[in-house]
Amino acid sequence: MNKPKTIIMNFNFKMWKEILKETDPTGQKSYSQARVYLLFSVVAYYITMGIVTWKAMHPTTDINEGSLGTIIEALQWAILLFAGYAFGGKLIEGFKTVFTKTTKDTPPTP
């Protein structure tokens, strides 16, 4: 009976491994350092947001809200930085592909 759950867990793990990897010019797949850092930043951001939510639900808890605000702002910048680094090259490649005219794309003149 545990078979469907195991298949789903394996699929999700394979999906995350595929997301974190990129293909280098030689065709080999390896983990992208920026994507791994981006994943860690997003996880840290959501943990911090969970702490803020827990603080809002329990107002008697003594947590410095200014420090949490600073941490959240720093994590937002880190996420932006790592996302730009991880996916910026792909965006530039896409623009080059779309806006570069090649001789193959031009129709023959009648």
C-alpha positions as CSV (number, residue, x, y, z in Angstrom):
1,M,0.0,0.0,0.0
2,N,3.0,2.4,0.4
3,K,3.9,2.0,-3.2
4,P,2.0,5.1,-4.6
5,K,3.5,7.4,-1.9
6,T,7.0,6.1,-2.7
7,I,6.5,6.8,-6.4
8,I,5.3,10.3,-5.7
9,M,8.3,11.0,-3.3
10,N,10.8,9.7,-5.8
11,F,9.2,11.8,-8.6
12,N,9.4,14.9,-6.5
13,F,13.0,14.2,-5.5
14,K,14.0,13.6,-9.1
15,M,12.2,16.8,-10.1
16,W,14.1,18.9,-7.6
17,K,17.4,17.3,-8.7
18,E,16.6,18.1,-12.3
19,I,15.7,21.7,-11.4
20,L,19.0,22.2,-9.5
21,K,21.2,20.9,-12.4
22,E,22.2,22.6,-15.6
23,T,24.0,21.3,-18.7
24,D,27.5,22.6,-19.3
25,P,28.9,23.2,-22.8
26,T,30.3,19.7,-22.9
27,G,26.9,18.2,-22.3
28,Q,27.4,17.0,-18.8
29,K,24.8,17.8,-16.1
30,S,26.0,19.2,-12.8
31,Y,24.5,21.1,-9.9
32,S,24.3,24.8,-10.5
33,Q,25.8,26.6,-7.5
34,A,23.6,29.6,-8.0
35,R,20.4,27.5,-8.1
36,V,21.4,25.7,-4.9
37,Y,22.0,29.0,-3.2
38,L,18.7,30.3,-4.5
39,L,17.0,27.2,-3.0
40,F,18.6,27.8,0.4
41,S,17.7,31.5,0.3
42,V,14.0,30.7,-0.5
43,V,13.9,28.1,2.2
44,A,15.4,30.5,4.8
45,Y,13.0,33.3,3.6
46,Y,10.0,31.1,4.2
47,I,11.3,29.9,7.6
48,T,11.7,33.5,8.6
49,M,8.2,34.4,7.4
50,G,7.0,31.4,9.4
51,I,8.6,32.9,12.5
52,V,7.0,36.3,11.8
53,T,3.6,34.6,11.4
54,W,4.1,32.7,14.6
55,K,5.0,36.0,16.4
56,A,1.9,37.6,15.0
57,M,-0.2,34.8,16.4
58,H,1.5,34.9,19.8
59,P,2.0,38.6,20.6
60,T,3.4,37.8,24.1
61,T,6.5,36.2,22.5
62,D,9.6,38.4,22.9
63,I,11.2,38.6,19.4
64,N,12.9,41.7,18.1
65,E,10.7,42.7,15.1
66,G,13.3,45.1,13.7
67,S,15.9,42.3,13.4
68,L,13.3,40.1,11.6
69,G,12.5,42.9,9.2
70,T,16.2,43.4,8.5
71,I,16.7,39.6,7.9
72,I,13.6,39.5,5.6
73,E,14.9,42.4,3.5
74,A,18.4,40.9,3.3
75,L,16.9,37.6,2.2
76,Q,14.8,39.3,-0.5
77,W,18.0,40.9,-2.0
78,A,19.8,37.5,-1.8
79,I,17.0,35.8,-3.7
80,L,17.0,38.5,-6.3
81,L,20.7,38.3,-6.7
82,F,20.9,34.5,-7.0
83,A,17.9,34.4,-9.3
84,G,19.5,37.0,-11.6
85,Y,22.7,35.1,-11.6
86,A,21.1,31.7,-12.1
87,F,18.6,32.6,-14.8
88,G,20.1,35.8,-16.2
89,G,22.3,33.9,-18.6
90,K,19.3,32.0,-19.8
91,L,17.4,35.2,-20.4
92,I,20.2,36.7,-22.4
93,E,20.6,33.5,-24.5
94,G,16.9,33.6,-25.2
95,F,17.1,37.2,-26.4
96,K,20.0,36.4,-28.6
97,T,18.2,33.5,-30.1
98,V,15.0,35.5,-30.8
99,F,16.6,38.7,-32.1
100,T,19.5,37.2,-34.1
101,K,18.8,36.8,-37.8
102,T,20.6,34.0,-39.5
103,T,20.9,33.2,-43.2
104,K,18.8,30.0,-42.7
105,D,15.8,32.1,-41.5
106,T,15.7,34.4,-44.4
107,P,13.5,33.3,-47.3
108,P,15.0,33.1,-50.8
109,T,14.5,36.1,-53.0
110,P,12.3,35.4,-56.1
